[in-house]
Each structure stands twice: as structure tokens, then as C-alpha cells.
Amino acid sequence: MKKKAYEQELGRRLHRRLNDSTKRWKLSPIDLESRMRWVEYSEAKDMMFAHADVEEAPWYVVESDDKRAARLNCIAHLLDLIPYREVGMPDIELQPRPAGKDYVRPPREDQNYVPEVFT
């Protein structure tokens, strides 16, 4: 994304957070300070990439205007970096459980359960 478009997008996000009570909590004084230092931060990032992005340990930039797409692209990229090879699966035969002593599970009321909010 070009610098101007990026700055405009950040401005839109900050204004949405300022004007939407459900997003206001996301805005902090650090965000406002960061906006004033955007050029300094960008220069530092570019300098860091110039010195730290090496063939042995490459750094990658993720376009993130669309968060869902960014996450999926990042996952796909990382998976593509793994040198997979086909692994043979052995044949497994499920044996019956061995007969033995009778076991009775404790009553549910005696245990702590996570509430089932989603079913």
C-alpha cells in the first residue's frame, strides 16, 4: 500500500474509534502519540529491515488492510515454508478393551465444569 493511502486508512480507523462508543476503548494516548511519530517509526522500520532482513533469516511484510485475508495469507505462507514430505501411515487394528475391574465414573456434580455457553 502506498504511503498516502496507508496514512489515510490509519486516519479513518482512528476517527472510527473516536466516534464509535463500541470501539472507543481501543483508542489510547499511545495511539495519538504514535500517530505523531509515524514518520520516525517508519524510518526506523525501514532501517531495521535493511539490516536484519537477510537470506538466512528473511523478514516478511503482511498486507493487513483486510485482517482476515492477512491472517490467512500469513498462515498459507508459513505452511508453504515448511518442507513437507509424505509420511506413510501404518495399518492399525483397533483391539477391544480388555475386560477387567468395573469402573464407575464419579458423579458430574463432584467436578468443576466449564460452562457450556456454546453448544
C-alpha positions as CSV (number, residue, x, y, z in Angstrom):
1,M,0.0,0.0,0.0
2,K,1.3,3.4,-0.9
3,K,2.3,5.8,2.0
4,K,-0.6,8.2,1.4
5,A,-3.2,5.5,1.2
6,Y,-1.8,3.9,4.4
7,E,-1.9,7.2,6.3
8,Q,-5.5,7.8,5.1
9,E,-6.5,4.3,6.3
10,L,-4.9,4.9,9.7
11,G,-6.7,8.2,9.9
12,R,-10.1,6.5,9.1
13,R,-9.5,3.9,11.7
14,L,-8.7,6.4,14.4
15,H,-11.7,8.5,13.5
16,R,-14.0,5.4,13.7
17,R,-12.6,4.6,17.1
18,L,-13.1,8.2,18.3
19,N,-16.7,8.3,17.0
20,D,-17.9,4.8,17.8
21,S,-18.6,4.1,21.5
22,T,-18.1,0.4,20.9
23,K,-14.6,1.0,19.6
24,R,-13.6,3.9,21.8
25,W,-11.9,1.6,24.3
26,K,-9.4,0.6,21.6
27,L,-8.0,4.1,21.5
28,S,-5.3,5.1,23.9
29,P,-3.0,8.1,24.4
30,I,-0.2,5.9,22.9
31,D,-2.2,5.7,19.7
32,L,-2.3,9.5,19.5
33,E,1.4,9.8,20.3
34,S,2.2,7.1,17.7
35,R,0.4,9.0,15.0
36,M,2.6,12.0,15.7
37,R,5.7,9.8,15.3
38,W,4.6,7.8,12.3
39,V,7.4,9.0,10.0
40,E,10.1,8.3,12.7
41,Y,8.6,4.8,13.3
42,S,8.5,4.1,9.5
43,E,12.1,5.2,9.1
44,A,13.2,3.0,12.0
45,K,11.3,0.0,10.5
46,D,12.9,0.6,7.1
47,M,16.3,0.8,8.7
48,M,15.7,-2.4,10.7
49,F,14.6,-4.3,7.5
50,A,17.7,-3.0,5.7
51,H,20.0,-4.5,8.4
52,A,18.0,-7.5,9.7
53,D,16.3,-9.0,6.6
54,V,18.9,-11.5,5.4
55,E,18.7,-14.6,3.3
56,E,19.4,-16.8,6.3
57,A,16.6,-15.2,8.3
58,P,14.2,-13.3,6.0
59,W,11.5,-10.9,7.2
60,Y,8.2,-10.8,5.5
61,V,5.6,-7.9,5.3
62,V,2.0,-8.9,5.6
63,E,-0.5,-6.6,3.9
64,S,-3.1,-6.2,6.6
65,D,-5.9,-3.8,5.4
66,D,-8.1,-6.9,5.4
67,K,-7.3,-8.6,8.7
68,R,-9.0,-11.9,7.8
69,A,-7.1,-12.1,4.5
70,A,-3.9,-11.1,6.2
71,R,-4.1,-13.9,8.7
72,L,-5.0,-16.5,6.1
73,N,-2.2,-15.3,3.8
74,C,0.3,-15.4,6.7
75,I,-0.8,-19.0,7.6
76,A,-0.6,-20.1,4.0
77,H,2.9,-18.5,3.6
78,L,4.2,-20.1,6.7
79,L,2.9,-23.5,5.8
80,D,4.5,-23.1,2.3
81,L,7.9,-22.6,4.0
82,I,7.7,-26.0,5.7
83,P,9.4,-28.7,3.6
84,Y,6.7,-31.3,3.9
85,R,7.2,-34.9,2.8
86,E,4.7,-37.7,2.6
87,V,4.7,-39.8,5.7
88,G,3.4,-43.3,5.4
89,M,0.7,-44.3,7.9
90,P,1.0,-47.8,9.4
91,D,-2.1,-50.0,9.4
92,I,-3.7,-50.0,12.8
93,E,-6.1,-52.5,14.1
94,L,-8.3,-51.4,17.0
95,Q,-8.3,-54.0,19.7
96,P,-11.2,-54.4,22.1
97,R,-10.8,-53.0,25.5
98,P,-9.5,-55.6,28.0
99,A,-12.1,-56.9,30.4
100,G,-11.2,-56.1,33.9
101,K,-12.5,-54.4,37.0
102,D,-15.7,-52.5,36.9
103,Y,-15.1,-48.7,36.9
104,V,-17.7,-46.2,37.8
105,R,-17.0,-42.6,37.0
106,P,-17.6,-40.0,39.8
107,P,-20.9,-38.0,39.6
108,R,-20.7,-34.9,37.5
109,E,-21.8,-32.8,40.4
110,D,-18.5,-33.6,42.2
111,Q,-16.4,-32.0,39.4
112,N,-16.0,-28.5,38.2
113,Y,-17.0,-28.0,34.5
114,V,-16.5,-25.1,32.1
115,P,-19.9,-23.6,31.4
116,E,-21.4,-24.7,28.1
117,V,-22.2,-21.3,26.6
118,F,-21.9,-22.6,23.0
119,T,-23.4,-25.9,22.1
